[in-house]
């Protein structure tokens, strides 16, 4: 079976789309599929990471100047029209018709998919917005609380819908660390905090969090691990910022053992993006911030169901973080959030999605 995956990462888009597709590709390869990624060379792309993971990658050139398509926000941020992107993708696919094309991209919708459908057996869309029309055979939305009615107006009637966090695309390391992580939370203590504000963190939410922490002496005895991507434009500034802090802080870049770091942490402060499902799998209590509009639904769902403590948007960090830590940093609260979150995802979602594809 041949499967093509159209997905991008950049300083603006972030890393989450590529990382969840990489988890899916790993499992597909284990099941004997041939997988090819198709990615555009934006600043902050993760093409090097995919190649390091022995993935086949076809590269699309990034436009030197983003065109101004007034009628379509998605095309403005893509840098080319959807028709142009489809044509370039077809140039790669035309000699080997794939069994599936998987597309994980906010800027591509039914316009692109209808063109691509002539060059593939089936299309699966990975989405978490439920706001665009799609032309696909299957749609995956791993958002907790998502229901079929959310897509009633956006996909054909015969589309197979894979909805909810039980389909969360997590790397196998998370299910492997799950049992260990849950056992150490029976009687939790706040001794180690993990800060991860996204792979690229374009607005320096990490720096804001650290500024707040530096002003609170009560946190001086807590070990803090900051996880950042090498592509983050604020990485050097964060490293400099930490040199002037008294708190024990370690910065880790492009980690390969994130599940282990999470499993050994007692609290996470992070973005309400795809890493939410990783924390849930490990029962890691979390304070989350909405750093992008597409995180709004997730944030509210997790807050309303007691899965994570939603503390607001990036502008609220200075006013809400210490209060949020005080609210969650006790035995009963840590246990409550851990018990709620561990039931959201068991880390086996990628296997369920592969079963649906194969």
Helices and strands as residue ranges (DSSP letters): E 2-7, H 16-30, E 34-40, H 47-52, E 56-60, H 73-78, H 82-93, E 98-104, H 110-116, G 117-119, E 120-126, E 138-141, G 148-151, E 160-163, G 165-167, H 172-183, E 192-196, H 205-214, G 217-219, E 223-228, H 235-243, E 249-253, H 258-263, E 267-271, H 275-281, E 286-290, G 293-295, H 296-304, E 309-313, G 314-316, H 317-328, H 331-341, H 349-357
